[in-house]
Amino acid sequence: MKKVLICEDEQNIRELIAINLKIAGYETMEAGNAEEALSLFADAEEKPDVAVLDIMMPGSMNGIALCKELRKLSDYMGIIMLTAKVQEADKILGLTSGADDYMTKPFSPSELVARVAALYRRVSIYTEKDSSFKRELISGEFLMDMKSHKLFKNGMEIDLTQVEYALIEYFMERPGVDIPREQLLKSIWGETYAGDEKIVDVNIRRLRMKIEDVPSAPTHLVTVWGKGYKWQ
């Protein structure tokens, strides 16, 4: 069963999200604060594949802190942040805390369902177990095991979220190719994604922190000025 964790303190918004997801065929776990959400996650026999988290919540833990805790518990879970704030810093803070996407309130329920579906598809690919799938990608000191969906650098595994894995896989399959931001946005986030291209830059920055020896001076995932990025 496709399962989504919803953490939103405003009951009417939480119920609106849940109703639309249920209509689309998802099972929902609903919490009014971060502590309750963590408890639901811990007690769930079948863990949710996607979480929708409000940033501003009552209690000792806000959505950003909850995102960080959930990311510790699951590398592959898709996480969407909801925020009433429009400042760029809040969006970037959510993404650098481990989220894969964000939406600003007020939002379209149908668009939220579409974004949940896009994340769920990538999570499904990420967690797929196929004994006949044994392909590997090797690039310098990097090895990608595409069966287990793991990346290694000099034999050491690098922990990646499912979006980070999708990005690095996309680049490693196209070494030396200049890839525009728009192409990455459509390929990783989907053709119907309605957000802006800044989500690409934030995830590239986060990925560089994990794979580059000097993230501020990348030698593998490099910027193609005025266009996008390439893998070398």
C-alpha positions in Angstrom: 0.0 0.0 0.0 1.3 3.5 -0.9 1.6 5.3 2.4 2.1 9.0 3.1 2.9 10.7 6.5 1.2 14.1 6.9 2.4 16.4 9.7 0.4 19.7 9.8 -0.9 21.4 12.9 -3.9 23.1 11.1 -6.6 20.4 11.1 -8.5 21.7 8.1 -5.3 21.7 6.0 -4.3 18.3 7.3 -7.7 16.9 6.4 -7.7 18.5 3.0 -4.4 16.9 2.2 -5.4 13.5 3.5 -8.8 13.5 1.6 -7.1 14.3 -1.7 -4.3 11.7 -1.2 -6.9 9.0 -0.2 -8.9 9.8 -3.4 -5.6 9.3 -5.3 -5.1 5.8 -3.7 -2.8 6.6 -0.8 -3.0 5.5 2.8 -2.3 8.4 5.2 -0.7 8.7 8.6 -1.8 12.0 10.1 -0.1 14.0 12.9 -0.6 17.5 14.4 2.9 18.0 15.6 6.4 16.7 15.1 6.6 14.5 18.2 3.4 12.7 17.2 4.7 12.2 13.6 7.9 10.6 14.9 5.9 8.3 17.2 3.7 7.3 14.2 6.7 6.6 12.1 8.4 4.5 14.9 5.3 2.4 15.5 4.5 1.8 11.8 5.0 -1.7 10.7 5.2 -0.6 7.1 7.0 2.8 6.9 5.7 5.6 4.8 7.4 6.3 1.5 6.6 10.0 1.4 6.2 12.7 4.1 4.4 16.0 3.8 5.6 18.3 6.6 4.6 21.8 7.6 7.5 24.0 8.6 5.8 26.1 11.3 4.4 23.9 14.0 3.8 24.1 17.8 5.9 22.2 20.3 9.6 21.8 20.8 10.2 20.6 17.3 9.4 22.4 14.0 9.1 20.9 10.5 12.8 21.5 9.8 13.9 19.6 12.9 11.4 16.8 12.1 12.7 16.6 8.5 16.3 16.1 9.9 15.1 13.3 12.2 13.2 11.5 9.5 16.1 11.8 7.2 18.3 10.0 9.8 15.7 7.2 9.9 15.3 6.9 6.2 17.6 7.9 3.3 15.1 7.0 0.7 11.9 8.6 1.9 10.5 11.5 -0.2 9.9 14.6 1.8 7.9 17.7 0.8 7.9 20.8 3.0 4.9 23.1 3.3 5.5 26.7 4.3 3.4 29.9 4.6 6.6 31.9 4.2 7.8 33.2 0.9 11.4 34.1 1.8 14.0 32.2 -0.3 16.0 31.4 2.9 13.1 29.3 4.3 12.9 27.2 1.2 16.6 26.7 1.0 16.7 25.8 4.7 14.1 23.1 4.2 15.9 21.6 1.2 19.3 21.6 2.9 17.8 19.9 5.9 17.0 16.8 3.8 13.7 17.7 2.0 13.3 16.9 -1.7 10.7 19.5 -2.5 8.7 22.4 -1.1 5.3 24.1 -1.6 4.2 27.5 -0.4 0.8 28.0 1.1 -1.8 28.4 -0.3 -1.3 25.5 -2.6 -3.3 23.5 -5.1 -4.3 20.1 -3.6 -4.1 18.5 -7.1 -0.5 19.8 -7.5 0.5 18.5 -4.1 -0.9 15.0 -5.1 1.1 15.2 -8.4 4.3 16.0 -6.5 3.7 13.2 -4.0 3.2 10.9 -6.9 6.4 12.0 -8.6 8.3 11.4 -5.3 6.6 8.1 -4.8 7.7 6.9 -8.3 11.3 7.7 -7.5 11.1 6.0 -4.1 9.7 2.9 -5.7 12.6 2.8 -8.2 15.1 3.5 -5.4 13.7 0.6 -3.3 13.1 -1.9 -6.1 14.7 -5.3 -5.6 15.4 -7.2 -8.8 17.9 -10.0 -8.7 18.5 -9.8 -12.4 19.6 -6.1 -12.2 23.4 -6.1 -11.7 24.5 -3.0 -13.5 27.3 -0.9 -12.1 28.7 2.5 -13.1 32.3 3.4 -12.5 33.8 6.9 -12.8 37.2 7.5 -11.3 37.1 6.8 -7.6 33.3 6.5 -7.7 31.3 3.2 -8.1 27.5 3.2 -8.3 25.8 -0.1 -7.6 22.5 0.3 -9.4 21.1 -2.9 -8.0 21.4 -1.8 -4.4 21.1 1.9 -5.2 24.3 2.8 -3.4 27.2 5.1 -4.3 30.8 4.4 -3.1 33.8 6.7 -3.2 37.2 4.9 -2.8 35.2 2.0 -1.4 33.4 4.1 1.2 29.6 4.3 0.9 28.1 7.8 0.6 24.6 8.2 2.2 22.3 9.8 -0.3 18.6 10.7 -0.4 16.6 9.3 -3.3 16.7 12.6 -5.1 20.5 12.9 -4.7 20.9 9.3 -6.0 18.7 10.1 -9.0 20.8 13.2 -9.7 24.2 11.5 -9.4 23.0 8.6 -11.5 21.8 11.0 -14.2 25.2 12.7 -14.3 27.3 9.5 -14.2 25.4 8.1 -17.1 26.3 11.3 -19.1 30.0 12.1 -18.3 31.3 15.3 -19.9 27.9 16.3 -21.1 26.6 19.9 -20.3 23.2 19.4 -18.7 20.9 22.4 -18.5 19.0 23.1 -15.3 15.7 22.8 -17.2 16.6 19.3 -18.3 17.5 18.2 -14.8 14.3 19.7 -13.5 12.1 17.8 -16.0 14.1 14.5 -15.7 14.4 14.3 -11.9 11.4 16.3 -10.7 9.1 15.4 -13.6 7.5 17.1 -16.6 4.6 18.5 -14.5 6.8 20.0 -11.8 5.6 23.6 -11.2 8.5 24.9 -9.0 11.4 26.9 -10.0 14.9 25.9 -11.0 16.5 26.9 -7.7 15.6 23.5 -6.3 18.2 22.0 -8.7 20.9 24.3 -7.5 20.1 23.6 -3.8 20.3 19.8 -4.4 23.5 20.1 -6.4 25.0 22.1 -3.5 23.9 19.4 -1.0 25.2 16.6 -3.2 28.6 18.4 -3.5 28.9 18.4 0.3 28.8 14.7 0.2 30.9 13.8 -2.8 33.5 16.5 -3.3 36.8 16.8 -1.4 36.4 20.6 -1.4 32.7 21.4 -2.0 33.4 25.0 -2.7 35.8 24.0 -5.5 34.2 21.0 -7.1 36.2 18.8 -9.5 33.5 16.2 -10.3 30.1 17.9 -10.4 31.1 21.2 -12.0 29.2 24.2 -13.0 28.8 25.1 -16.7 28.3 28.9 -16.4 25.1 30.2 -17.8 23.8 26.8 -18.6 23.9 24.1 -15.9 26.2 21.4 -14.7 28.3 18.4 -15.9 30.0 15.4 -14.5 33.8 15.0 -15.1 
